Amino acid sequence: MKFLSAVLKEIWGLFVDDGNLALQVLILIGTLAIAVKRGGLSPLWGGGFLLVGCLAILAVSLSRRVQR
């Protein structure tokens, strides 16, 4: 049973290593999806904002990790 638990934790860690990072990306995706669907934002601009937003979130997460 401990083996199965350890395997599941490892698999979970592959996808969600930093819960804060995952939450921020999900919020960004949700916000941009609403902005494109209902806010009249062009899908091209939405994709650009998604790219820049994900890179910014990654940079902040990386800088926090380096400071630890």
N, C-alpha and C positions, 0 to 999 in steps of 0.2 A: 504494500500500500504506500510506503514511503517513496518507493521508486516511481510509482505512477504520479504521485504528488510532485516529485522533483521534476519529472519529465514535463508535466503540464505547466509548472512554473517557468521552466526554460522556454517552452513554446510561447507562453504568454509574454515573456521578456523579449522575445524576438520581435514582436509586433508593438508592444507598449512598454518600452524601456523607461520612458519618462512620461508619467501620466499627465503632467502639466503641458508638455509639448503636444501630446495627442489631443488634449482638450482645446488648446489654442488653435490647432489646425482645424479641428472640427467646427469650432466657432467661426473661424475665417471662411470655411467652405459654406457653412449655412448662411452666413451674412451675405456673401457674394451671390449665392444661389437666389436668395430673396431679392437682392438688388437687380439681378439680371431678369428674373421672371416677372417681378411686380414693379420694380423701380425704374424700368426703362433703360437700365445700363446695358450698353452694347456687350455682347458676348466676348468680343475681342478685348475690350477694356477689362471685362471681368476676368478673363484669362491672364491678362497682364498684371492686374492687381493680385490675383492668386499666386502668380510666380513671385512677385516682389514680397508679398506677405509671407509666403512660406520661407523664402530666403531670410527675411528679417527675423521670423520666429526661430529659425534654425541658428542664426547668428547669435541671438540673445541666449538661447539654450546652451550653445557651445561656450559662450563667454562665462556663463554661470558655472558650467562644468569645469572650466579651466581654473576658475577662482577657488574651487574647493580643494 
